[in-house]
Amino acid sequence: MIWVDEIIDEDAACHCHGQTYREDRHIVIELSMRKCRTWEQMNSTLIHEYVHAVQWGLASIEHNADHHPPTFYTLMGEIQNRWDHDHGHEQANEFPLD
């Protein structure tokens, strides 16, 4: 995982919170410092990108499947529920990233 100043998705013509891509056999998660301004935004984006990394694994399926298949949201919901249960947004909001 790395922090970058800004992530621009040329295809979607938007500034993204995060992105995941493969670099050789490594999966890289980038988070945007400009978009992830709170703990809630950072956690939500990290969980979203982590789900891509988990689903891709070592099989390179990202090239052969929908970007956000139904299983993506199922796994994301399971991780988000566990995170909310263990950490809670109230506690996270007490510590701004700025």
C-alpha positions as CSV (number, residue, x, y, z in Angstrom):
1,M,0.0,0.0,0.0
2,I,1.3,3.4,-0.9
3,W,0.0,7.0,-0.5
4,V,0.0,9.2,-3.6
5,D,-1.0,12.9,-4.0
6,E,-3.7,12.3,-6.5
7,I,-5.2,9.5,-8.6
8,I,-6.8,10.3,-11.9
9,D,-8.9,7.7,-13.7
10,E,-8.7,8.6,-17.4
11,D,-11.4,6.2,-18.4
12,A,-13.9,7.5,-15.8
13,A,-12.6,11.1,-16.0
14,C,-12.6,11.4,-12.2
15,H,-10.3,11.9,-9.3
16,C,-10.4,8.6,-7.3
17,H,-10.0,7.8,-3.6
18,G,-7.9,4.7,-4.4
19,Q,-6.9,2.2,-7.0
20,T,-5.5,-1.3,-7.1
21,Y,-3.2,-2.7,-9.8
22,R,-0.7,-5.5,-10.4
23,E,3.0,-4.8,-10.6
24,D,4.7,-8.1,-11.6
25,R,3.5,-10.6,-9.0
26,H,2.7,-7.9,-6.4
27,I,-0.7,-6.2,-5.9
28,V,-0.4,-2.5,-5.2
29,I,-3.0,-0.4,-3.4
30,E,-2.7,3.3,-3.8
31,L,-4.7,5.8,-1.6
32,S,-5.1,9.4,-2.6
33,M,-4.0,11.9,0.1
34,R,-6.3,14.5,-1.5
35,K,-9.4,12.4,-1.4
36,C,-8.9,10.3,1.8
37,R,-9.2,13.2,4.2
38,T,-10.8,11.4,7.2
39,W,-10.4,8.1,8.9
40,E,-13.8,7.0,7.6
41,Q,-12.9,7.8,3.9
42,M,-9.5,6.1,4.3
43,N,-10.9,3.0,5.9
44,S,-13.7,2.7,3.4
45,T,-11.4,3.2,0.5
46,L,-8.8,0.8,1.9
47,I,-11.5,-1.9,2.4
48,H,-12.8,-1.4,-1.1
49,E,-9.3,-1.7,-2.7
50,Y,-8.4,-4.7,-0.3
51,V,-11.4,-6.6,-1.7
52,H,-10.0,-6.2,-5.2
53,A,-6.7,-7.6,-4.0
54,V,-8.3,-10.5,-2.2
55,Q,-10.4,-11.4,-5.2
56,W,-7.6,-11.1,-7.7
57,G,-5.1,-13.2,-5.7
58,L,-2.4,-14.7,-7.9
59,A,-4.7,-15.8,-10.7
60,S,-4.9,-12.5,-12.7
61,I,-8.7,-12.8,-12.8
62,E,-9.1,-9.0,-12.9
63,H,-8.7,-9.2,-16.7
64,N,-11.4,-11.9,-17.1
65,A,-14.2,-10.7,-14.7
66,D,-16.4,-7.7,-14.0
67,H,-14.6,-5.0,-12.1
68,H,-17.2,-5.2,-9.3
69,P,-19.0,-8.6,-9.5
70,P,-21.7,-9.5,-6.9
71,T,-19.1,-11.4,-4.8
72,F,-17.1,-8.1,-4.5
73,Y,-19.9,-6.4,-2.6
74,T,-20.6,-9.5,-0.5
75,L,-17.0,-9.6,0.7
76,M,-16.8,-5.9,1.1
77,G,-19.9,-6.0,3.3
78,E,-18.5,-8.7,5.5
79,I,-15.2,-6.9,6.0
80,Q,-17.0,-3.6,6.6
81,N,-19.3,-5.1,9.2
82,R,-16.4,-6.7,11.0
83,W,-14.5,-3.4,11.0
84,D,-17.5,-1.4,12.3
85,H,-18.0,-3.9,15.0
86,D,-14.3,-3.9,16.1
87,H,-13.5,-0.2,15.7
88,G,-16.7,1.9,15.2
89,H,-16.9,5.2,13.3
90,E,-17.3,7.2,16.5
91,Q,-13.8,6.3,17.7
92,A,-12.3,6.7,14.2
93,N,-13.7,10.2,13.8
94,E,-12.0,11.4,17.0
95,F,-8.6,11.2,15.1
96,P,-8.7,13.3,11.9
97,L,-5.9,12.6,9.4
98,D,-5.0,16.3,8.9
